[in-house]
Amino acid sequence: MKTYLLDTFQYNHQTNLQLLSKMQALPDPEESVRLFSHLINSQYKWMARLKQDPAVREMSWWDPVYPISDLAKEWQKSLTLWTDYLATQTEESLSTEVSFVGFDGTTWAATPADIALQLNYHSIHHRAQIQTILRQQGIEPDFVDYIGTRYRKIG
């Protein structure tokens, strides 16, 4: 599972950077920047929950909205938190529930592996929304399907 999670974060990293390069050309990037910022904030907030940081209650899923020029840097910072964290974990620790304060102020539990999966699947969801925004604004998105990173032509 650890290898799978790290590979999935890497896939999302590569495809999100491709997406970000396309976003630079958008006539109206506001909504795509908001969604991309949300992905970053989600990675920060979930890590704060894992570490039981008391400041997590003040953290927003949606704010701040970063300037488009800062998205790559902030994405890398939020990603590094997760890849560094995963590198230090065992398979057992990734499958052992941790508790955190949820949206309603009560205590919840989930495994770090499930939280990491959520972040990666959530990234795919919002990347698709941003791809739609690109199309709506006349920009052809890149092919970023997972299989495109794995298959190879042999004939």
N, C-alpha and C positions, 0 to 999 in steps of 0.2 A: 504494500500500500504506500509506503514512504516513497519509493521510486516512482510509482504512478502519480502521486501528488506533485512531486518535484517536476516530473515530465509535463504534467498538465499546466502547472504554473508557467513553465518555460514556453509551452505552446501558446498560452494566452498572452504571455509577454511579447512574443514575436508578432502575433497577429494584431495585438492592440497597438504596437508601434507602427505597423503597416497602416492601420486604420487612422492613427494620429497623423501620419504624413498626408493622407487624403483629406483629413479634416482641415488642414492648413489652407486648402484651396476653396473651402466652402464660402459662398457669398454671405451666408448668415450662419455662423457656427454656434450660436448661443445655446441651442438645445443639445447639440452633440457635446459641447464643452461641459454642460451641466451633467449629462449622463456619464461622461468619462470621469469627471470629478467625483461623482457618486461612487464609481468603482473604487477609486483611490480611498475615499473616506470610509467605505465599507471595510476595506482591508485594514485600515488604521483602527477602526472601531472594534472589529472582531478581535484584533490582537490585544487591544486594551481590555476587552472582556476576558480573554484567556489569561491575561496577567493580573486580572482583578484590580485594575487601575481605578481608583476612586473617581478620577476625572471622566470616566467613560459616560457617566450620566449626563454630562454637559456636551458630549460630542454628538454631532449631527451626522445623519447618513448623507445629507444633501449639501451641507455647508462645511467648509467654504467651497465656493466655486472658484477654481484656480484660473488664472489667465491662461489662455491657450499656449502661450510661450513657456509656461511652467509645468504643463501636463506631463511631459516626458520625464522631467526630473522628479516630480512628485510620485508618478507611477513607479519609477525605479526605487524610490525610498520605501514606498508601501510594499512593493514586491520583495525587496531585500529583507524586510522584517519577517516575511513569511518563509522565504527560502532559508534564511539563517535559522529561524526557529525549527523548521522541519529537519534541517541537517543535524540538530542536536537531539532529536527525539528518537526513541526506539519504536518498533512496531507496537509493543505493548502500551507505551505511553500514548501513542496516537489513537489507540482503541479504548482508552480508559476515560470515562466521562469526567468532565470538569464542570464546575458550576460557575454561573455568571449571573449578574443582575440583568434582567430582561427589560423590554420596552415598557412594561407595566410596573416596574420597581420590585417585582418578586424574583425569587431565585429559580433559575432554570438550569438544565444540564444537557450537555451534548459532548460527543467525542471531538477531539481536535481534528481527526480525519474527516468527520462529517462537516465541520466548520470549513475546513480547507476545500472540500468538495463543493460546498455551497458557494464559496467565493469564486471558484472556477466556473461553475455552471452559471452563476449570476453574471459573470463577465461575458459569457457566450450570449446570454439573453440580451444584455444591453448593447453588445457589439452588433447584434442583428438590428436593433433599433437604429443605431447610428448608421449602419449600412443603408437602411431605408431612407434616412435623412439625406445621405449622399446622393442616392438615386433621385430623390425628389428635387434636389438642387442641381441636377444635371451632371453629376460626377459618377463615373462608373467605378464601383467598389472593386477592390482586389478579391481574388478567389482566396478565401481564408479557411475553407473547410479543413478539418483535421486531416482527412485522408490526403489532402494535397501536400502535407508535410511528410507523408510516409510512402506513397507509391512512387514507382519509378518505371519508366518506359524501357522495355527490354527488346522490342522488335520494331 
